[in-house]
């Protein structure tokens, strides 16, 4: 078996990967040669002028000129394509697909997950069996059949996407944009600067939370429409579950920087907490403790295996944040956030998993929408809605 095969090629090389039994990795570089790392003796590499045809029994690691065009017919494992300026066309991948810094791309079928970032052109994905993360797509997006969850950020002018699970959307709608999103689960959307946009929301569960510069609304309605400015851009969200829509200048209500598997999984519950502890936690801790007292038992009752992993992470993180909490804990007699979950004694900041779980509990009617809004406000360091404060005062007067 040779360590590598290397041959000269023009910048306009057209590559066809006929079949790869294992996983495929293709990476562009600024050299007019193509190279295959650790090929198998039975692998086939045929070059005819600017045409290169490849068949590999196992894995295939390929370096090609960055301006090359790539066509992939069939890959049994995963497919990773990086730094290609030419068009990318993929027929079928049994595993997951990762695209980074590529040209216009079209994919017919993905058996696993899709992670596409920095696509300089349109992206079309006919079928994805797993999750899809789409970020910084310069052109239009057409991904109508995503089997699990969708994470969309910084998309182009026209987006059509459908997901069987939840949808996380964070975007800045450009003038004239047309975005249509459907999902079977819950939808969480944050618009960066909707100066001129018409937004249409449709919730299968009849629960829509809207937070804008004008305030917060809990809507027990299946449909709701908002208009910002002249409504030049259009955004339509249809969700089978709850919709959480936010658009506030200067707001950073929640961040989808983490790539999430949006099932009932607490595995990433406390990632990055040491960098997020701030003074707002002290101001809101009392209210947080009171509300999470009753919810803690319900969360613990899920019996999720990842909870035990989260517990170990919290214990390690506690030592790192202890000095930032010194002198504060004696002011609070209630249970901390972590204690409410049975995870430790240090209070924790909000995470996307916490938000999803609270909203799922609303959908399952374990807590009311008012209780959920108050809880989420506390988790975000905001003042709870006045309605929640009045209810609390009324209960105290009755007692």
C-alpha positions as CSV (number, residue, x, y, z in Angstrom):
1,X,0.0,0.0,0.0
2,X,1.4,3.4,-1.0
3,X,1.5,6.3,1.5
4,X,0.1,8.7,-1.2
5,X,-0.7,9.3,-4.8
6,X,0.1,12.7,-6.2
7,X,-0.4,14.1,-9.7
8,X,-0.4,17.5,-11.5
9,X,-3.8,19.0,-12.3
10,X,-5.3,22.2,-13.7
11,X,-7.1,24.7,-11.5
12,X,-10.4,23.8,-13.2
13,X,-10.2,20.1,-12.2
14,X,-13.6,18.3,-12.2
15,X,-13.6,15.5,-9.7
16,X,-16.1,12.6,-9.7
17,X,-16.2,10.3,-6.7
18,X,-18.0,7.3,-8.0
19,X,-18.0,5.3,-4.8
20,X,-16.4,5.3,-1.4
21,X,-17.0,2.4,0.9
22,X,-15.9,4.2,4.1
23,X,-15.7,7.9,4.8
24,X,-14.6,10.7,2.4
25,X,-12.6,13.8,3.1
26,X,-11.9,16.4,0.4
27,X,-10.0,19.6,1.1
28,X,-8.9,22.3,-1.3
29,X,-5.5,23.9,-1.3
30,X,-3.6,26.5,-3.4
31,X,-1.7,24.0,-5.5
32,X,-2.4,22.7,-9.0
33,X,-2.0,19.1,-8.0
34,X,-4.3,16.5,-6.4
35,X,-3.2,14.0,-3.8
36,X,-4.7,10.9,-2.2
37,X,-3.5,9.9,1.3
38,X,-3.0,6.2,2.1
39,X,-4.9,4.7,-0.8
40,X,-5.7,1.0,-0.9
41,X,-4.2,-1.2,-3.6
42,X,-7.7,-1.9,-5.1
43,X,-8.7,1.8,-5.2
44,X,-9.1,3.4,-8.7
45,X,-7.9,6.9,-9.7
46,X,-8.3,7.8,-13.3
47,X,-7.3,11.2,-14.7
48,X,-8.2,12.3,-18.3
49,X,-7.1,15.9,-18.8
50,X,-9.1,17.9,-16.3
51,X,-11.4,15.0,-15.3
52,X,-10.6,12.8,-12.3
53,X,-12.6,9.7,-11.4
54,X,-12.2,8.0,-8.0
55,X,-13.4,4.7,-6.5
56,X,-12.2,3.7,-3.0
57,X,-13.0,0.5,-1.1
58,X,-12.4,2.1,2.4
59,X,-11.8,5.7,3.5
60,X,-10.6,8.3,1.0
61,X,-8.6,11.4,2.0
62,X,-8.2,13.8,-1.0
63,X,-6.4,17.1,-1.5
64,X,-7.4,19.0,-4.6
65,X,-7.0,22.5,-6.2
66,X,-9.4,24.9,-4.4
67,X,-11.2,25.9,-7.6
68,X,-12.1,22.3,-8.4
69,X,-15.7,21.1,-8.9
70,X,-16.7,18.0,-6.9
71,X,-19.4,15.4,-7.7
72,X,-20.0,12.6,-5.2
73,X,-22.2,9.7,-6.2
74,X,-22.1,7.4,-3.1
75,X,-20.3,7.4,0.2
76,X,-20.9,4.7,2.8
77,X,-19.7,6.6,5.8
78,X,-19.3,10.4,6.5
79,X,-18.4,13.1,4.0
80,X,-16.3,16.1,4.9
81,X,-15.7,18.8,2.2
82,X,-13.6,21.9,3.0
83,X,-12.3,24.9,1.1
84,X,-13.6,24.3,-2.3
85,X,-14.6,27.3,-4.5
86,X,-16.3,25.2,-7.2
87,X,-19.7,23.6,-7.1
88,X,-20.3,20.6,-4.9
89,X,-22.9,18.0,-5.8
90,X,-23.5,15.0,-3.6
91,X,-25.9,12.2,-4.4
92,X,-26.0,9.9,-1.3
93,X,-24.1,9.8,2.0
94,X,-24.8,7.1,4.5
95,X,-23.4,9.0,7.4
96,X,-23.2,12.7,8.2
97,X,-22.0,15.6,6.0
98,X,-19.8,18.5,7.0
99,X,-19.4,21.5,4.5
100,X,-17.0,24.3,5.3
101,X,-16.1,27.2,3.1
102,X,-17.5,25.7,-0.2
103,X,-19.2,27.0,-3.3
104,X,-22.8,26.4,-4.3
105,X,-23.9,23.0,-3.1
106,X,-26.6,20.5,-3.7
107,X,-27.1,17.3,-1.7
108,X,-29.8,14.7,-2.5
109,X,-29.7,12.4,0.6
110,X,-27.9,12.3,3.9
111,X,-28.4,9.4,6.2
112,X,-27.0,11.2,9.3
113,X,-26.6,14.9,10.2
114,X,-25.7,17.9,8.2
115,X,-23.4,20.8,9.3
116,X,-23.0,23.4,6.6
117,X,-21.2,26.7,7.2
118,X,-19.7,29.4,5.0
119,X,-21.4,28.4,1.7
120,X,-20.7,30.9,-1.0
121,X,-23.9,30.4,-3.0
122,X,-27.1,28.5,-2.9
123,X,-27.6,25.4,-0.7
124,X,-30.1,22.7,-1.7
125,X,-30.6,19.6,0.5
126,X,-33.4,17.3,-0.5
127,X,-33.4,14.9,2.5
128,X,-31.5,14.9,5.8
129,X,-32.4,12.0,8.2
130,X,-30.8,13.7,11.3
131,X,-30.3,17.2,12.4
132,X,-29.2,20.1,10.2
133,X,-27.1,23.1,11.2
134,X,-26.9,25.8,8.5
135,X,-24.8,28.9,9.2
136,X,-23.6,31.8,7.1
137,X,-25.2,30.6,3.8
138,X,-24.7,33.4,1.3
139,X,-27.3,32.2,-1.2
140,X,-30.7,30.8,-1.0
141,X,-31.5,27.7,1.1
142,X,-33.9,24.9,0.2
143,X,-34.0,22.1,2.8
144,X,-37.6,20.8,2.9
145,X,-37.1,17.4,4.6
146,X,-35.0,17.5,7.7
147,X,-35.8,14.5,9.8
148,X,-34.8,15.9,13.2
149,X,-34.0,19.5,14.3
150,X,-32.9,22.6,12.5
151,X,-30.4,25.2,13.6
152,X,-30.4,28.1,11.2
153,X,-28.2,31.2,11.6
154,X,-27.2,34.0,9.2
155,X,-29.1,32.8,6.2
156,X,-29.6,34.3,2.7
157,X,-32.5,36.0,1.0
158,X,-34.8,33.0,0.3
159,X,-35.1,30.2,2.8
160,X,-37.5,27.2,2.6
161,X,-36.9,24.6,5.3
162,X,-38.9,21.9,7.0
163,X,-37.8,19.9,10.1
164,X,-39.5,17.0,12.0
165,X,-38.1,18.2,15.3
166,X,-37.5,21.7,16.8
167,X,-36.2,24.7,15.0
168,X,-33.7,27.3,16.3
169,X,-33.6,30.4,14.2
170,X,-31.4,33.4,14.6
171,X,-31.0,35.8,11.7
172,X,-30.9,39.3,10.3
173,X,-33.5,39.6,7.6
174,X,-32.2,41.4,4.6
175,X,-34.5,43.7,2.5
176,X,-36.9,41.6,0.4
177,X,-36.0,38.3,2.2
178,X,-38.5,35.5,2.1
179,X,-38.1,32.9,4.8
180,X,-40.5,30.0,5.4
181,X,-39.9,27.6,8.2
182,X,-41.9,24.5,9.3
183,X,-41.1,22.2,12.2
184,X,-42.9,19.4,14.0
185,X,-41.7,20.5,17.4
186,X,-41.1,23.9,19.1
187,X,-39.7,26.9,17.3
188,X,-37.3,29.5,18.8
189,X,-36.6,32.6,16.7
190,X,-34.6,35.7,17.4
191,X,-34.5,38.4,14.7
192,X,-31.4,40.6,15.0
193,X,-32.7,43.9,13.4
194,X,-36.2,43.6,11.8
195,X,-36.5,47.2,10.7
196,X,-38.9,46.2,7.9
197,X,-40.4,42.8,8.2
198,X,-43.8,41.0,8.3
199,X,-43.8,38.0,10.6
200,X,-46.4,35.2,10.5
201,X,-46.5,32.7,13.4
202,X,-48.6,29.6,13.6
203,X,-48.4,27.3,16.6
204,X,-50.0,23.8,16.7
205,X,-50.1,23.9,20.5
206,X,-51.7,27.4,20.6
207,X,-48.8,28.8,22.7
208,X,-47.0,31.8,21.3
209,X,-44.6,33.9,23.3
210,X,-43.6,37.3,21.6
211,X,-41.0,39.6,23.1
212,X,-40.3,42.9,21.3
213,X,-39.3,46.5,22.2
214,X,-43.0,47.1,23.0
215,X,-43.0,44.4,25.7
216,X,-43.9,40.7,26.2
217,X,-47.0,38.8,25.1
218,X,-48.2,35.3,26.1
219,X,-50.7,34.4,23.4
220,X,-53.0,31.5,23.8
221,X,-53.6,31.5,20.0
222,X,-52.7,29.3,17.1
223,X,-51.9,32.3,14.8
224,X,-50.3,35.7,15.2
225,X,-48.9,38.3,12.8
226,X,-46.5,41.1,13.5
227,X,-45.2,43.9,11.3
228,X,-42.1,45.9,11.7
229,X,-41.7,49.0,9.6
230,X,-43.1,48.6,6.1
231,X,-43.0,44.8,6.2
232,X,-40.7,44.5,3.2
233,X,-39.2,41.2,4.3
234,X,-41.3,38.2,5.1
235,X,-40.9,35.5,7.7
236,X,-43.4,32.6,8.2
237,X,-42.9,30.1,11.0
238,X,-45.3,27.1,11.4
239,X,-44.5,24.9,14.4
240,X,-46.3,21.8,15.7
241,X,-45.5,22.9,19.3
242,X,-44.7,26.2,21.1
243,X,-43.3,29.3,19.4
244,X,-40.9,31.6,21.2
245,X,-40.3,34.7,19.0
246,X,-38.0,37.6,20.1
247,X,-36.9,40.8,18.5
248,X,-35.5,43.6,20.6
249,X,-32.8,46.2,19.8
250,X,-29.7,45.5,21.8
251,X,-31.2,42.3,23.1
252,X,-29.3,39.0,23.2
253,X,-32.1,36.8,24.6
254,X,-30.6,33.5,23.8
255,X,-27.7,32.4,21.7
256,X,-27.5,29.3,19.4
257,X,-23.8,29.3,19.1
258,X,-23.7,25.8,20.6
259,X,-24.7,23.0,18.1
260,X,-27.5,21.2,19.9
261,X,-29.1,17.9,19.6
262,X,-32.6,19.1,20.5
263,X,-33.9,16.0,22.1
264,X,-34.6,15.5,25.8
265,X,-30.9,15.6,26.6
266,X,-29.2,17.5,29.4
267,X,-25.7,16.5,28.4
268,X,-24.7,20.1,27.6
269,X,-26.7,21.6,30.5
270,X,-23.8,23.4,32.2
271,X,-21.3,23.9,29.3
272,X,-19.5,27.2,29.6
273,X,-21.0,28.3,32.9
274,X,-17.8,29.7,34.4
275,X,-17.7,32.5,31.8
276,X,-21.3,33.5,32.3
277,X,-21.6,34.1,36.1
278,X,-22.4,37.8,36.6
279,X,-24.0,40.2,39.1
280,X,-27.5,39.7,37.7
281,X,-27.5,36.3,39.2
282,X,-27.3,37.7,42.7
283,X,-30.2,40.1,42.0
284,X,-32.5,37.4,40.6
285,X,-31.5,34.4,42.7
286,X,-34.2,34.6,45.3
287,X,-37.0,34.6,42.7
288,X,-35.2,31.9,40.7
289,X,-34.9,29.6,43.8
290,X,-38.6,29.9,44.6
291,X,-39.8,29.0,41.1
292,X,-37.4,26.2,40.6
293,X,-38.2,24.6,44.0
294,X,-41.3,22.9,42.5
295,X,-39.8,22.3,39.1
296,X,-36.7,20.5,40.4
297,X,-38.4,17.3,41.3
298,X,-40.0,17.1,37.9
299,X,-36.7,17.5,36.2
300,X,-35.0,15.0,38.4
301,X,-37.8,12.5,37.7
302,X,-36.8,12.3,34.0
303,X,-34.0,9.9,35.0
304,X,-31.9,11.1,32.1
305,X,-28.4,9.5,32.1
306,X,-26.9,12.8,31.0
307,X,-27.9,14.3,34.3
308,X,-25.2,12.4,36.0
309,X,-22.7,13.6,33.5
310,X,-23.9,17.1,34.1
311,X,-23.5,16.6,37.8
312,X,-19.8,15.8,37.4
313,X,-19.3,18.9,35.3
314,X,-20.9,21.1,37.8
315,X,-18.7,19.7,40.6
316,X,-15.6,20.5,38.5
317,X,-16.9,24.0,37.6
318,X,-17.8,24.9,41.2
319,X,-14.2,25.1,42.2
320,X,-13.5,27.5,39.3
321,X,-16.4,29.9,40.2
322,X,-16.3,29.6,44.0
323,X,-14.2,32.8,44.4
324,X,-16.7,34.8,42.3
325,X,-19.6,33.7,44.6
326,X,-17.9,34.3,48.0
327,X,-19.7,36.8,50.1
328,X,-23.0,36.3,48.2
329,X,-24.4,32.9,49.3
330,X,-25.1,34.0,52.8
331,X,-27.6,36.5,51.4
332,X,-29.8,33.7,49.9
333,X,-31.6,31.1,52.0
334,X,-33.4,29.4,49.2
335,X,-32.2,26.5,47.1
336,X,-29.8,27.4,44.2
337,X,-30.6,26.5,40.6
338,X,-28.2,23.6,40.6
339,X,-29.6,22.3,43.9
340,X,-33.1,22.4,42.5
341,X,-31.9,20.0,39.9
342,X,-30.0,17.9,42.4
343,X,-26.7,18.9,40.8
344,X,-24.8,20.9,43.4
345,X,-24.8,24.1,45.2
346,X,-23.7,26.7,42.7
347,X,-26.3,28.8,40.9
348,X,-26.2,28.3,37.1
349,X,-27.0,30.7,34.2
350,X,-29.7,29.9,31.6
351,X,-29.0,27.5,28.7
352,X,-30.9,26.6,25.6
353,X,-31.7,23.1,27.0
354,X,-33.3,24.7,30.1
355,X,-35.4,27.0,27.9
356,X,-36.6,24.1,25.8
357,X,-37.4,21.9,28.7
358,X,-39.5,24.7,30.3
359,X,-41.4,25.3,27.1
360,X,-42.0,21.5,26.6
361,X,-43.5,21.5,30.1
362,X,-45.9,24.2,29.0
363,X,-46.9,22.1,26.0
364,X,-47.4,19.1,28.2
365,X,-49.5,21.3,30.6
366,X,-47.2,20.6,33.6
367,X,-46.9,24.4,34.2
368,X,-48.8,27.4,32.9
369,X,-47.6,29.9,30.3
370,X,-47.5,32.6,33.0
371,X,-45.3,30.4,35.2
372,X,-43.0,29.7,32.2
373,X,-42.7,33.3,31.3
374,X,-41.9,34.3,34.8
375,X,-39.3,31.5,35.1
376,X,-37.6,32.4,31.8
377,X,-37.5,36.0,32.7
378,X,-35.7,35.2,36.0
379,X,-33.3,32.8,34.2
380,X,-32.4,35.6,31.8
381,X,-31.8,38.2,34.5
382,X,-34.9,40.2,33.7
383,X,-37.6,41.4,36.0
384,X,-40.5,38.9,36.0
385,X,-43.7,40.1,34.4
386,X,-45.9,42.3,36.6
387,X,-48.7,39.8,36.4
388,X,-46.5,37.2,38.2
389,X,-45.6,39.8,40.9
390,X,-49.3,40.5,41.5
391,X,-50.1,36.9,41.8
392,X,-47.4,36.5,44.3
393,X,-48.6,39.4,46.3
394,X,-52.1,38.1,46.3
395,X,-51.0,34.7,47.6
396,X,-49.1,36.4,50.5
397,X,-52.1,38.5,51.5
398,X,-54.3,35.4,51.5
399,X,-51.9,33.6,53.8
